[in-house]
Amino acid sequence: MLKVGIIGLGGVSEAHISAYSKVAGINVVAAAELRRERLDEMSILHGFRAYTDYRLMLETEPLDIACVLTPVNLHREVTEACAEAGVHVFCEKPIAITLTDAELMVSACEQHGVKLFYGASYRFLPAVQKARELISAGVIGEVMLMTESVLGGSGPEGYLPMGFTHYPQGGPGGSGMGLVDHGVHMIDLFPWLINSKIVHISGRGNVSGEPPATEHVHMTLANGAVGQLLYNDCTFDTDLPVEGIFSHGAAWNIGGYEPADTWHSHPGSIHIYGTQGSLRIFHYANHLFLRDRDGLRQIKLLDRPPPAQFAMQIESFAHSINEGKPPEVTGQDGINALQALLTIYQSRSRIESVRMRGNR
């Protein structure tokens, strides 16, 4: 039995804790949260010991794993404290705000002999895992293009930025379904799906504290495939009623959190286009469709829809701890995703500089 402590009880913690409760060999024994009311509410609901100081929790509790679910700008501080306490670390995405912070997190865990598991949860969604299996088997031939778009909302008045607590003013930021907080999943996922590294990436992302605009990414991978992302949740969707889907999994979509086993009007999906076929991945809805010369068909998936991806993550981490093996998703994976994300912001700065010079 591995003892788990949760650090940070924001909204995503509920999905983590619920999923962990269904995993044999995992026991959430304690949690730390600054907001006393939230801490008391969650501790009563889930029966763990409550701390307002995560350092006191680390000193008091004989933990095996600490799940760092705090705002991103605290990831380095908390991860270093966990490593110093000899506790293995699961860290939510993005891994950090800066590459320096991310590298120091990895270094601290290595120095103290603890494992660092990066929370690339989309890798554990059954529809995504099956799609990777089909791609690897050559079912759709050579992948040429991968796309994801999240477009809609209720106009500028309905736009909800993550805020400076998560993403400091003037740096990369935006909403929960924007490039930084959501798109970082795709930046990690696209290379993983086709086992090919990003060799070029550019685009535009929203800045914390600035008015939102359309975010976009263009990436080229080593095998020649192209990945494209397009995000804007401060406008209005153009989806028609028939374009929704009955979702088997709970989802974070552009309209907010939606429960499982209901109709989702704007379900998230990924499109993969190959030389011999194409895939439509409804990652949260737990559906996968294949189209090739034989027509369109639905692919059978593992019946573990969201939020089971969090259970599958902790199962994987527990296995690596118990077997003395490297984590399935490492801190370096988190660094790679962050580096690509920050390169997008650097490309935006170069483009804006060129435009300003052109206006002189």
C-alpha positions as CSV (number, residue, x, y, z in Angstrom):
1,M,0.0,0.0,0.0
2,L,1.5,3.3,-1.1
3,K,0.5,6.4,1.0
4,V,-0.3,9.5,-1.0
5,G,-0.5,13.1,0.0
6,I,-2.3,15.7,-2.1
7,I,-0.8,19.2,-2.2
8,G,-3.4,21.7,-3.6
9,L,-7.1,21.0,-3.5
10,G,-8.3,22.9,-6.6
11,G,-10.9,21.6,-8.9
12,V,-8.8,18.9,-10.6
13,S,-8.0,17.4,-7.2
14,E,-11.5,16.0,-7.0
15,A,-10.9,14.0,-10.2
16,H,-7.6,12.7,-8.9
17,I,-8.9,11.7,-5.5
18,S,-12.0,10.0,-6.9
19,A,-9.9,8.1,-9.4
20,Y,-7.3,7.1,-6.8
21,S,-10.0,5.6,-4.5
22,K,-10.6,2.9,-7.1
23,V,-6.9,1.8,-7.3
24,A,-5.8,-1.1,-5.2
25,G,-2.6,-0.3,-3.4
26,I,-3.1,3.4,-3.3
27,N,-4.3,5.2,-0.2
28,V,-4.8,9.0,0.0
29,V,-3.9,9.6,3.7
30,A,-3.4,13.4,3.8
31,A,-3.8,16.7,1.9
32,A,-2.5,20.2,2.3
33,E,-4.4,23.4,1.2
34,L,-4.2,27.0,2.3
35,R,-8.0,27.6,2.1
36,R,-9.3,26.3,5.4
37,E,-12.9,26.0,4.3
38,R,-12.0,24.0,1.2
39,L,-9.6,21.8,3.2
40,D,-12.2,21.0,5.8
41,E,-14.8,20.2,3.2
42,M,-12.6,17.8,1.3
43,S,-11.1,16.1,4.4
44,I,-14.6,15.4,5.7
45,L,-15.7,14.1,2.3
46,H,-12.7,11.8,1.7
47,G,-11.5,11.1,5.2
48,F,-7.8,12.2,4.9
49,R,-5.8,14.2,7.5
50,A,-5.8,17.9,6.8
51,Y,-2.9,20.4,6.8
52,T,-2.7,24.1,5.9
53,D,1.1,23.8,5.6
54,Y,2.3,21.2,3.1
55,R,5.8,21.3,4.7
56,L,4.3,20.2,8.0
57,M,2.5,17.4,6.1
58,L,5.7,16.2,4.6
59,E,7.4,16.2,8.1
60,T,4.5,14.5,9.8
61,E,3.2,11.9,7.3
62,P,5.2,8.9,6.1
63,L,4.3,9.5,2.5
64,D,5.4,7.5,-0.6
65,I,3.9,9.9,-3.2
66,A,3.1,13.6,-3.1
67,C,0.7,14.8,-5.9
68,V,1.5,18.4,-6.7
69,L,-1.7,20.0,-7.8
70,T,-0.9,23.6,-6.9
71,P,-0.9,26.6,-9.2
72,V,1.9,26.2,-11.7
73,N,4.1,29.0,-10.3
74,L,4.5,26.9,-7.0
75,H,5.5,23.6,-8.7
76,R,9.2,24.1,-8.3
77,E,9.1,25.1,-4.6
78,V,6.8,22.3,-3.7
79,T,8.6,19.6,-5.8
80,E,11.9,20.6,-4.2
81,A,10.5,20.3,-0.7
82,C,9.0,16.9,-1.5
83,A,12.3,15.7,-2.9
84,E,14.2,16.9,0.2
85,A,11.7,14.9,2.3
86,G,12.4,11.8,0.2
87,V,8.9,11.6,-1.3
88,H,8.3,10.6,-4.9
89,V,6.6,13.4,-6.9
90,F,3.6,13.4,-9.3
91,C,3.4,16.9,-10.8
92,E,0.5,18.2,-12.8
93,K,1.0,20.0,-16.1
94,P,2.6,22.3,-17.2
95,I,5.7,21.2,-15.3
96,A,6.7,24.8,-14.5
97,I,6.7,28.4,-15.6
98,T,10.3,28.5,-16.8
99,L,12.8,26.0,-18.1
100,T,15.1,26.8,-15.3
101,D,12.5,25.9,-12.7
102,A,11.7,22.7,-14.6
103,E,15.3,21.6,-14.8
104,L,15.9,22.4,-11.1
105,M,12.8,20.2,-10.3
106,V,14.3,17.3,-12.2
107,S,17.7,17.9,-10.7
108,A,16.3,18.0,-7.1
109,C,14.5,14.7,-7.6
110,E,17.6,13.0,-9.0
111,Q,19.8,14.4,-6.2
112,H,17.5,13.0,-3.5
113,G,16.8,9.7,-5.3
114,V,13.1,10.1,-5.8
115,K,11.0,9.7,-8.9
116,L,9.3,12.5,-10.8
117,F,6.2,11.6,-12.8
118,Y,4.9,14.3,-15.2
119,G,1.1,14.5,-15.4
120,A,0.6,14.0,-19.2
121,S,-2.8,12.6,-18.5
122,Y,-3.9,12.5,-22.2
123,R,-1.4,9.7,-22.8
124,F,-3.6,7.5,-20.5
125,L,-7.0,8.1,-22.2
126,P,-8.1,4.8,-23.8
127,A,-9.1,6.4,-27.1
128,V,-5.7,8.1,-27.4
129,Q,-3.8,4.9,-26.4
130,K,-5.7,2.9,-29.0
131,A,-5.1,5.5,-31.7
132,R,-1.3,5.3,-31.0
133,E,-1.5,1.5,-31.2
134,L,-3.2,1.7,-34.6
135,I,-0.8,4.3,-35.9
136,S,2.2,2.2,-34.8
137,A,0.7,-0.8,-36.6
138,G,0.5,1.2,-39.8
139,V,-3.3,1.0,-40.0
140,I,-3.6,4.6,-41.4
141,G,-0.2,4.6,-43.2
142,E,2.2,7.5,-42.8
143,V,0.7,10.3,-40.6
144,M,0.7,13.6,-42.5
145,L,-1.4,15.9,-40.3
146,M,-2.8,16.1,-36.8
147,T,-5.2,18.9,-35.7
148,E,-7.1,20.0,-32.7
149,S,-9.3,23.1,-32.3
150,V,-11.2,24.5,-29.4
151,L,-13.5,27.3,-30.5
152,G,-16.5,28.9,-29.0
153,G,-17.6,30.3,-25.6
154,S,-19.9,33.2,-24.8
155,G,-18.0,36.2,-26.2
156,P,-15.3,38.3,-24.5
157,E,-17.5,38.9,-21.4
158,G,-17.6,35.1,-20.7
159,Y,-13.8,34.7,-21.1
160,L,-12.3,33.3,-17.8
161,P,-8.5,33.6,-17.6
162,M,-6.7,31.4,-15.1
163,G,-5.4,34.5,-13.3
164,F,-2.1,35.6,-11.9
165,T,-2.1,33.0,-9.1
166,H,-1.5,30.4,-11.8
167,Y,0.3,32.3,-14.5
168,P,2.2,35.5,-13.5
169,Q,1.2,38.8,-15.2
170,G,3.1,39.4,-18.5
171,G,4.0,35.8,-19.1
172,P,2.3,32.9,-20.9
173,G,-1.2,32.5,-19.7
174,G,-4.8,32.4,-20.7
175,S,-7.9,30.3,-20.0
176,G,-8.3,26.7,-18.9
177,M,-9.0,25.6,-22.5
178,G,-6.3,27.8,-24.0
179,L,-2.8,27.0,-25.3
180,V,-0.9,27.1,-22.0
181,D,-3.2,25.1,-19.7
182,H,-4.7,22.8,-22.3
183,G,-2.6,23.0,-25.5
184,V,0.4,21.8,-23.6
185,H,-1.3,18.4,-23.6
186,M,-1.3,18.4,-27.4
187,I,2.3,19.6,-27.6
188,D,3.2,16.6,-25.6
189,L,0.8,14.2,-27.3
190,F,1.3,14.8,-31.0
191,P,5.0,13.7,-31.0
192,W,4.1,10.8,-28.7
193,L,1.3,9.6,-30.9
194,I,3.6,9.1,-33.9
195,N,6.9,8.6,-32.1
196,S,8.5,11.6,-33.9
197,K,10.1,14.7,-32.3
198,I,9.1,18.3,-33.0
199,V,11.8,19.9,-35.2
200,H,10.0,23.3,-35.7
201,I,7.2,25.1,-33.8
202,S,5.7,28.6,-34.0
203,G,2.5,30.4,-33.3
204,R,0.8,32.7,-30.9
205,G,-0.4,32.3,-27.3
206,N,-2.3,34.6,-24.9
207,V,-0.4,36.6,-22.3
208,S,-1.5,36.7,-18.7
209,G,-3.2,40.0,-18.0
210,E,-3.6,41.0,-21.7
211,P,-6.9,40.9,-23.7
212,P,-7.4,37.4,-25.3
213,A,-7.1,36.7,-29.0
214,T,-7.0,33.6,-31.2
215,E,-4.2,31.2,-30.3
216,H,-2.5,29.0,-32.9
217,V,0.4,26.6,-33.3
218,H,2.1,25.1,-36.3
219,M,4.5,22.3,-35.6
220,T,6.6,20.2,-38.0
221,L,7.8,16.8,-36.8
222,A,10.9,14.9,-37.8
223,N,9.0,12.4,-40.0
224,G,7.5,15.3,-42.0
225,A,4.0,15.3,-40.3
226,V,2.4,18.6,-39.4
227,G,0.5,19.4,-36.2
228,Q,-1.9,22.3,-35.9
229,L,-3.7,23.8,-32.9
230,L,-6.4,26.5,-33.0
231,Y,-7.9,28.0,-29.8
232,N,-10.4,30.8,-29.1
233,D,-12.9,30.6,-26.3
234,C,-13.9,34.2,-26.2
235,T,-16.2,34.0,-29.3
236,F,-19.2,31.8,-30.1
237,D,-19.2,28.3,-31.5
238,T,-20.6,27.4,-34.9
239,D,-21.4,23.7,-34.0
240,L,-24.8,22.4,-35.0
241,P,-27.0,20.3,-32.6
242,V,-26.3,17.1,-34.6
243,E,-22.5,17.5,-34.2
244,G,-22.4,16.6,-30.5
245,I,-21.9,13.1,-29.1
246,F,-23.0,10.9,-26.2
247,S,-20.0,10.9,-23.9
248,H,-19.0,7.9,-21.8
249,G,-16.5,10.0,-19.9
250,A,-16.5,13.2,-17.8
251,A,-15.0,16.1,-19.7
252,W,-13.5,19.5,-19.6
253,N,-14.9,21.1,-22.7
254,I,-15.2,24.7,-23.8
255,G,-18.5,25.0,-21.9
256,G,-16.9,23.8,-18.7
257,Y,-17.0,20.5,-16.8
258,E,-19.5,18.0,-18.1
259,P,-20.5,14.7,-16.4
260,A,-20.2,11.3,-17.9
261,D,-23.0,9.4,-19.7
262,T,-24.6,12.6,-21.0
263,W,-24.9,14.4,-24.3
264,H,-22.0,16.7,-24.9
265,S,-22.8,19.5,-27.5
266,H,-19.1,20.5,-28.1
267,P,-17.0,17.4,-27.4
268,G,-13.2,17.7,-27.7
269,S,-11.6,15.7,-30.4
270,I,-8.3,15.2,-32.3
271,H,-8.1,14.5,-36.1
272,I,-5.3,12.4,-37.4
273,Y,-4.8,12.1,-41.2
274,G,-2.7,9.4,-42.8
275,T,-1.9,8.1,-46.3
276,Q,-4.0,5.0,-45.8
277,G,-6.8,6.3,-43.5
278,S,-7.8,8.8,-40.8
279,L,-8.7,8.8,-37.1
280,R,-11.2,10.9,-35.1
281,I,-10.3,10.7,-31.4
282,F,-13.0,11.8,-29.0
283,H,-10.6,11.6,-26.1
284,Y,-12.9,12.4,-23.2
285,A,-16.0,10.9,-24.7
286,N,-14.1,7.6,-25.1
287,H,-14.9,7.1,-28.8
288,L,-12.6,6.4,-31.7
289,F,-13.5,6.3,-35.4
290,L,-11.4,5.0,-38.3
291,R,-12.0,5.8,-41.9
292,D,-10.2,4.1,-44.7
293,R,-10.9,2.4,-48.1
294,D,-13.3,0.1,-46.3
295,G,-15.4,2.9,-45.0
296,L,-16.1,4.4,-41.6
297,R,-16.2,2.2,-38.4
298,Q,-16.0,2.6,-34.7
299,I,-13.1,1.0,-32.8
300,K,-13.7,-0.8,-29.6
301,L,-11.9,0.8,-26.6
302,L,-11.0,-0.1,-23.0
303,D,-14.0,0.6,-20.8
304,R,-12.2,3.0,-18.5
305,P,-13.5,6.5,-19.5
306,P,-12.5,9.7,-17.8
307,P,-11.6,10.4,-15.0
308,A,-10.0,6.9,-15.0
309,Q,-7.0,8.4,-16.8
310,F,-5.9,9.7,-13.4
311,A,-6.2,6.2,-11.9
312,M,-4.2,4.8,-14.8
313,Q,-1.5,7.4,-14.2
314,I,-1.1,6.6,-10.5
315,E,-1.2,2.9,-11.3
316,S,1.7,3.4,-13.7
317,F,3.6,5.5,-11.1
318,A,3.0,2.9,-8.4
319,H,4.4,0.2,-10.7
320,S,7.5,2.2,-11.4
321,I,8.1,2.7,-7.7
322,N,7.4,-0.9,-6.7
323,E,9.5,-2.3,-9.5
324,G,12.3,0.2,-9.2
325,K,11.8,1.4,-12.8
326,P,11.8,4.9,-14.4
327,P,8.4,6.5,-14.6
328,E,6.4,6.0,-17.8
329,V,6.3,9.8,-18.2
330,T,9.3,11.6,-16.9
331,G,10.3,15.1,-15.9
332,Q,12.2,15.4,-19.2
333,D,8.9,14.8,-21.0
334,G,7.5,17.8,-19.1
335,I,10.6,19.9,-20.0
336,N,10.2,19.0,-23.7
337,A,6.6,20.2,-23.7
338,L,7.5,23.4,-21.8
339,Q,10.4,24.1,-24.1
340,A,8.1,23.8,-27.2
341,L,5.5,26.0,-25.5
342,L,7.9,28.7,-24.7
343,T,9.4,28.6,-28.2
344,I,5.9,29.5,-29.5
345,Y,6.0,32.6,-27.3
346,Q,9.5,33.5,-28.5
347,S,8.2,33.2,-32.1
348,R,5.3,35.5,-31.3
349,S,7.8,38.1,-30.0
350,R,9.9,37.9,-33.1
351,I,6.8,38.3,-35.4
352,E,5.6,41.3,-33.4
353,S,9.0,42.9,-33.5
354,V,9.1,42.5,-37.3
355,R,5.6,44.0,-37.6
356,M,6.6,47.0,-35.4
357,R,9.6,47.7,-37.6
358,G,7.5,47.4,-40.7
359,N,5.1,50.1,-39.3
360,R,7.9,52.7,-38.9
